[in-house]
Amino acid sequence: MKSIVSYILISCTLFACKKDDESSTFENTNAHIEYFGFTIVDTYWDDPTDSEVKTNYADEIHQFSNIADILVVNPNDNIVQRTQTFADLDLKTILHLNELFFELIDNNSASQSNYDLRTDYQERWNEFKTINQSILNTNYVGTFYIGEEPTWNGITFLELDTVAQLLQAEFPNIPTMIIEAYPSLNNLQVPETIDWVGFDRYFVKNPNTNTEFQQDWNMLKSKLSDPSQRVMVILDSHYINWAHGDFGGIELSQMEQVAINYYELAKSDEKVIGMLGYFWPNGFDISESIGARGMPQNVKMEYERIGREITKK
């Protein structure tokens, strides 16, 4: 979900995206979809396209979202007030815990990294847990997000399962989640201790009719190791001219239709637990990127419509 740069490099060199029909005709209900929200909401990112210093955008999405992310970097991070702010706005938190448990060993490629489980992961977790016990024992946390594209970034099945087992044992009511990079889906192994699984593949106008996306979609579902595991749909809610436009054949105004198409995908499969838009603020990953926050009004209105329909807000 995080590394759009790696996705661009891989997709532009190894895969081709097809231009798709504008829409599909699914009539499925959304009763199985419990969550809608965006990423990069409280992750220390200040949108460079405005004059305001702001790194928490919860107030901009809460009226049509019920989940968003908070980044944890260090074991002594106190996120009690940040989580309370979300809760006051009726937002559950996605806790990014990758940096807490894993460390970057090498980064020899612009598109791929290698992370290992920290030797002191238990101590780091205990410190973080002690500081933030008051919110971890509430229903404020929607999910523990425990690996940035784990297979793609060198996190092994055993390492992933070790962390998931620890979290599940101590907080069995909080789901664990991973989002994989699509080129690594073939090698992905999903532990039974992971509750929600998704993948990221961008610059696709209609995932319902795009052959490559559908292959990835079916591959992901084939990797689920337990019938209770659910799928999180990663909505493409950002725009880069040369990537979405030149490569994907998508005009900026057509991101409204892209959102509709992803929603149809989510409605079509009862395995889907929610939709997460990547991403909200502008300028993330690539300086010229437009986030959901900077989309044309027709696109933003569609995000709001979908979000209200799912969250009932």
Wavefront OBJ file of the C-alpha trace (Angstrom):
o trace
v 0.000 0.000 0.000
v 2.855 2.326 0.772
v 5.306 1.945 -2.086
v 3.735 3.441 -5.190
v 7.279 4.047 -6.503
v 8.105 0.356 -6.516
v 4.769 -0.415 -8.108
v 5.320 2.090 -10.917
v 8.760 0.740 -11.729
v 7.619 -2.867 -11.820
v 4.387 -2.255 -13.675
v 5.949 -0.094 -16.359
v 8.713 -2.567 -17.133
v 7.122 -5.990 -16.716
v 3.373 -5.670 -17.183
v 0.871 -4.065 -19.517
v -2.427 -2.525 -18.502
v -5.376 -2.670 -20.859
v -7.787 0.162 -21.404
v -11.157 -1.017 -20.161
v -14.809 -0.312 -20.574
v -16.037 2.623 -18.542
v -18.344 0.610 -16.325
v -19.798 -2.754 -15.398
v -23.314 -3.728 -14.404
v -23.019 -5.415 -11.018
v -26.162 -5.353 -8.917
v -24.591 -6.718 -5.746
v -25.387 -5.158 -2.398
v -22.726 -3.760 -0.096
v -23.929 -5.407 3.120
v -20.664 -7.333 3.566
v -18.486 -4.191 3.263
v -17.871 -2.808 6.748
v -15.141 -0.206 6.219
v -14.296 2.709 3.964
v -11.436 5.139 4.394
v -8.104 6.451 3.163
v -4.398 6.075 3.843
v -1.729 8.664 4.711
v -4.224 10.343 7.014
v -2.047 10.625 10.154
v 1.433 9.566 9.040
v 3.482 12.780 9.468
v 2.884 13.840 5.845
v 2.275 17.562 5.207
v 0.558 18.207 1.884
v 3.017 20.440 -0.035
v 0.322 21.990 -2.224
v -1.192 24.199 0.462
v 0.165 26.842 2.846
v -1.105 25.106 5.976
v 1.121 22.938 8.161
v -1.031 19.855 8.638
v -0.305 16.156 9.030
v -3.635 14.840 10.321
v -6.494 14.883 7.826
v -9.072 12.999 9.890
v -11.296 16.079 10.025
v -11.493 16.068 6.209
v -12.649 12.461 5.749
v -14.614 11.489 8.847
v -18.035 12.439 7.491
v -17.829 9.647 4.902
v -15.151 7.313 6.327
v -14.917 5.036 9.341
v -11.274 3.924 9.205
v -7.891 5.583 8.553
v -4.216 5.050 9.320
v -1.850 6.167 12.080
v 1.867 5.579 11.627
v 3.940 4.142 14.477
v 7.704 4.537 14.129
v 9.319 4.116 17.533
v 8.472 1.962 20.562
v 8.090 5.082 22.722
v 5.521 6.670 20.398
v 2.522 7.792 22.405
v -0.489 7.640 20.105
v -3.181 7.862 22.765
v -4.307 11.387 21.855
v -4.006 10.735 18.111
v -6.200 7.652 18.462
v -8.657 9.517 20.677
v -8.938 12.217 18.002
v -9.896 9.540 15.508
v -12.379 7.974 17.915
v -14.028 11.353 18.562
v -14.626 11.545 14.804
v -15.967 7.980 14.653
v -12.849 6.671 12.886
v -11.185 3.397 13.752
v -7.407 3.303 13.398
v -5.202 1.270 11.125
v -2.005 1.032 13.144
v 1.059 0.901 10.886
v 3.408 -1.318 12.901
v 5.966 -2.228 10.245
v 8.751 -0.067 11.673
v 8.042 -1.288 15.182
v 8.695 -4.927 14.300
v 10.874 -4.879 11.178
v 14.072 -3.102 10.201
v 15.463 -2.214 6.799
v 18.545 -4.352 6.108
v 19.391 -3.127 2.634
v 17.857 -1.030 -0.073
v 19.924 -1.708 -3.172
v 17.087 -1.084 -5.566
v 14.859 1.935 -6.036
v 11.881 -0.383 -6.234
v 12.504 -3.100 -3.673
v 13.822 -3.338 -0.123
v 14.690 -6.062 2.333
v 13.268 -6.047 5.851
v 14.078 -8.450 8.678
v 12.310 -9.064 11.958
v 14.085 -7.053 14.632
v 15.926 -9.084 17.249
v 14.426 -6.895 19.958
v 10.897 -6.862 18.538
v 9.392 -8.226 21.761
v 10.959 -5.460 23.861
v 9.885 -2.803 21.384
v 6.330 -4.097 21.380
v 6.187 -4.290 25.169
v 7.303 -0.673 25.474
v 4.781 0.544 22.910
v 2.024 -1.566 24.467
v 2.705 -0.233 27.961
v 2.548 3.400 26.812
v -0.599 2.893 24.734
v -2.446 0.285 26.773
v -5.423 2.569 27.337
v -6.368 2.697 23.663
v -5.349 -0.858 22.799
v -7.896 -2.125 25.323
v -10.729 -0.226 23.642
v -12.521 -0.749 20.342
v -10.698 2.233 18.844
v -8.240 0.117 16.824
v -9.647 -1.277 13.589
v -6.646 -3.359 12.559
v -2.945 -3.974 13.127
v -1.175 -3.420 9.794
v 1.975 -5.495 10.187
v 4.001 -5.497 7.004
v 4.515 -3.162 4.066
v 4.134 -5.439 1.040
v 5.800 -8.223 3.062
v 6.773 -10.747 0.380
v 7.943 -7.995 -1.954
v 10.066 -6.518 0.823
v 11.687 -9.731 2.003
v 9.589 -10.449 5.101
v 9.328 -14.222 5.402
v 6.265 -16.276 6.223
v 7.776 -17.233 9.573
v 8.559 -13.601 10.477
v 5.064 -12.486 9.522
v 3.450 -15.329 11.423
v 5.595 -14.640 14.501
v 4.334 -11.067 14.735
v 0.747 -11.984 13.915
v 0.719 -14.728 16.551
v 2.019 -12.298 19.163
v -0.650 -9.707 18.379
v -3.435 -12.237 18.075
v -2.567 -13.832 21.412
v -2.587 -10.510 23.262
v -5.379 -8.725 21.374
v -7.552 -11.410 19.763
v -10.345 -8.950 18.994
v -8.177 -6.697 16.807
v -7.773 -8.009 13.230
v -4.322 -8.240 11.633
v -3.829 -7.023 8.058
v -1.253 -7.257 5.272
v -1.237 -5.613 1.848
v 0.992 -7.237 -0.777
v 2.564 -5.818 -3.944
v 0.950 -7.514 -6.919
v 4.190 -8.819 -8.545
v 4.794 -10.935 -5.408
v 1.345 -12.489 -5.148
v 2.533 -15.757 -6.659
v 5.019 -16.183 -3.804
v 2.773 -14.863 -1.041
v 2.054 -17.194 1.864
v -0.705 -16.013 4.174
v -0.526 -17.228 7.782
v -3.793 -18.268 9.401
v -3.066 -15.556 11.968
v -3.695 -12.843 9.354
v -7.325 -11.708 9.228
v -7.442 -9.223 6.343
v -5.448 -9.450 3.111
v -5.183 -7.150 0.108
v -2.911 -6.151 -2.752
v -2.052 -2.958 -4.588
v -2.171 -2.535 -8.343
v -2.746 0.938 -9.753
v -3.412 2.724 -13.081
v -6.272 0.342 -13.979
v -9.453 1.986 -15.150
v -11.728 -0.980 -14.551
v -10.466 -3.832 -12.347
v -13.591 -5.844 -13.182
v -12.666 -6.231 -16.841
v -8.888 -5.872 -16.753
v -7.415 -9.322 -17.377
v -4.222 -8.820 -15.389
v -6.050 -7.341 -12.405
v -8.531 -10.207 -12.375
v -5.673 -12.710 -12.440
v -4.175 -10.963 -9.404
v -7.566 -10.833 -7.698
v -8.086 -14.567 -8.108
v -4.495 -15.291 -7.115
v -4.923 -13.340 -3.880
v -8.072 -15.230 -2.947
v -6.371 -18.552 -3.697
v -3.717 -17.665 -1.119
v -6.147 -17.358 1.780
v -5.434 -20.062 4.318
v -8.615 -19.888 6.402
v -12.292 -19.494 5.382
v -12.730 -16.632 7.864
v -10.075 -14.434 6.235
v -11.365 -11.335 4.444
v -10.143 -9.137 1.596
v -9.387 -5.410 1.786
v -9.758 -3.630 -1.568
v -7.114 -0.960 -2.192
v -8.861 1.781 -4.144
v -6.667 3.773 -6.527
v -7.456 7.283 -5.284
v -4.374 9.173 -6.464
v -3.301 10.450 -9.876
v 0.038 10.888 -11.657
v -0.082 12.306 -15.178
v 2.506 10.062 -16.802
v 1.396 6.947 -14.905
v -2.391 7.124 -14.830
v -2.630 9.200 -18.004
v 0.061 7.972 -20.376
v 0.421 4.454 -19.010
v -3.090 3.720 -17.769
v -5.049 5.739 -20.313
v -7.046 7.447 -17.552
v -7.949 11.138 -17.546
v -8.082 12.942 -14.222
v -11.844 13.455 -14.446
v -12.261 9.728 -15.068
v -11.061 8.898 -11.555
v -14.753 9.186 -10.645
v -15.466 6.188 -12.857
v -12.420 4.391 -11.461
v -13.911 4.738 -7.979
v -17.264 3.404 -9.190
v -15.532 0.433 -10.798
v -13.586 -0.428 -7.646
v -16.779 -0.180 -5.620
v -18.444 -2.609 -8.011
v -15.511 -4.960 -7.497
v -15.926 -4.725 -3.713
v -19.671 -5.311 -3.942
v -19.224 -8.337 -6.187
v -17.403 -10.486 -3.617
v -18.649 -11.215 -0.105
v -15.051 -11.828 1.009
v -14.475 -8.069 0.907
v -14.372 -6.410 4.341
v -13.630 -2.856 3.200
v -12.111 -0.317 0.808
v -9.025 1.803 1.468
v -8.144 4.674 -0.840
v -4.444 5.113 -1.595
v -4.001 7.984 -0.767
v -5.569 11.207 0.684
v -3.049 14.139 0.644
v -1.194 15.436 -2.405
v 2.487 15.040 -3.210
v 3.042 11.722 -1.456
v 5.786 9.464 -2.870
v 6.107 11.629 -5.999
v 5.973 15.421 -5.860
v 3.520 15.729 -8.744
v 1.023 13.191 -7.401
v -2.557 14.283 -6.784
v -4.212 12.634 -3.796
v -7.925 12.165 -3.192
v -7.796 15.514 -1.386
v -6.832 17.299 -4.612
v -9.156 15.509 -7.030
v -11.746 17.389 -9.123
v -15.043 17.954 -7.339
v -16.889 15.249 -9.280
v -14.341 12.668 -8.112
v -14.424 13.772 -4.479
v -18.218 13.685 -4.519
v -18.065 10.073 -5.673
v -15.717 9.161 -2.821
v -18.181 10.758 -0.437
v -21.150 8.963 -1.977
v -19.476 5.565 -1.776
v -18.178 6.194 1.716
v -21.557 7.308 3.067
v -23.237 4.329 1.451
v -20.822 1.913 3.126
v -20.471 3.614 6.528
v -24.110 4.774 6.731
v -22.888 8.223 7.855
l 1 2 3 4 5 6 7 8 9 10 11 12 13 14 15 16 17 18 19 20 21 22 23 24 25 26 27 28 29 30 31 32 33 34 35 36 37 38 39 40 41 42 43 44 45 46 47 48 49 50 51 52 53 54 55 56 57 58 59 60 61 62 63 64 65 66 67 68 69 70 71 72 73 74 75 76 77 78 79 80 81 82 83 84 85 86 87 88 89 90 91 92 93 94 95 96 97 98 99 100 101 102 103 104 105 106 107 108 109 110 111 112 113 114 115 116 117 118 119 120 121 122 123 124 125 126 127 128 129 130 131 132 133 134 135 136 137 138 139 140 141 142 143 144 145 146 147 148 149 150 151 152 153 154 155 156 157 158 159 160 161 162 163 164 165 166 167 168 169 170 171 172 173 174 175 176 177 178 179 180 181 182 183 184 185 186 187 188 189 190 191 192 193 194 195 196 197 198 199 200 201 202 203 204 205 206 207 208 209 210 211 212 213 214 215 216 217 218 219 220 221 222 223 224 225 226 227 228 229 230 231 232 233 234 235 236 237 238 239 240 241 242 243 244 245 246 247 248 249 250 251 252 253 254 255 256 257 258 259 260 261 262 263 264 265 266 267 268 269 270 271 272 273 274 275 276 277 278 279 280 281 282 283 284 285 286 287 288 289 290 291 292 293 294 295 296 297 298 299 300 301 302 303 304 305 306 307 308 309 310 311 312 313
